[in-house]
């Protein structure tokens, strides 16, 4: 286990991945040609994009998006085309389900230059879990325009009831045009292992293999062996309450609900996620209590998060980072927090906000 393993994926791990996804997709995956392990989902995205996007190709990116999509597309010579999810209500508490694509706006960005669409479900940072109807509409456009779908599904197991994660590769005639990306870091809460994978039809995967072969060549052998063992254990109890793939969401749901509660009590307007372990919230009801002029950043959410970190002691992420330049204003009123934390740390965050609200911080 201390020597190089197979370049396209440790044999025991690709066998386990093929076995798992064959069950989930209802089709038999070839572990040798239809599965590739990578250095994190990051490299799976890089190999997918670089392996398929040529100079001048347009790539549709749904906003808010994981922030590496845009630079990877540009690095490959592609042209990002951004399409935002927009909230359909503005109540004190929203669900990520309230953020939807405008169908006509989406249709308008497809054209003869469109090479790929990048889908992220459950979405980071929003936590939106795309419904079957939403995925069907996206799939129909991909088929109409002969477009590749790169589906980033790293949060596939963190989905809160009654929502269901639907893999777009299972929709009619989508297997042939979909590359799906997963992550051991997100699946087993071991992000430091930096192990990801991609699966799809062999004729699409060969382009990823080419990039992988000539950039990183192979992955970490003992980490791949350990992940294979973890998958073998969980596959054996797939569907039972004891399966980690089921228990992780049940463990995180109370944390999610607690965060939504204390953000609302602080005066923010949380967007309760259907999946993932991030929550965005509208912080602008508190703007009068914040000295935005003390920071020099262009966008308000950067100034807010820096001020909060320095003066209040609570750290968040500015969501305008998850938008293209033309739509960054859509993220300026928001902040992203993470709730995959020990309960005592979430309680401390609640205490910090309560003290700040009462003027004692």
URRABEL-V645238 format. One line per field, one symbol per residue. phi: phi as a letter, one per 30 degrees, with the letter a starting at -180 (. if undefined). burial: + if it has 24 or more other C-alpha atoms within 12 Angstrom, else -. A space follows every 10 residues. Layout:
BEGIN
phi=???
burial=???
END
This chain:
BEGIN
phi=.cceceedke eddddddddd ddddcibdcd ddccbbcbdi dedddedddd dbccejdcbd bdcdbddded ddddedjdcd bcbddbdcbb ddbccdddcb ddedddedcd adcdcabccb bedccdidcd dedddddddd dddechcdcc cdbdceccbc ecdbdcdddd deicedbbcc cbbdeddchb dddhbbabbl dedddddddd deecbcibcd dddddddddd deddddcejd dddedcdddd dddddeddde ddddddjdcd cdddaibcbc bdcdecedcc cdddccddcd dddddddddd ccjbcbcddd dcbdedbeed cddcbccccd bdeddddddd ddddddddic d
burial=-----+++++ ++++++++++ ++--+---++ ++++++++++ ++++++++++ +++---++++ ++++++++++ +++--+-+++ +++++++--- --++++++++ +----+--++ --++++++++ ++++++++++ +--++-++++ +++--+++++ ++++++++++ --+-++++++ +--+++++++ +++++++++- --++++++++ ++-+++++++ ++---+++++ +-+++-++++ ++-++----- ---++++++- +++-++++++ ++++++++++ ++++++++++ ++++-++--+ -+------++ ++++++++-- -+-+-+++++ ++++--++++ ++++++++++ -----+--++ ++++--+--- -
END
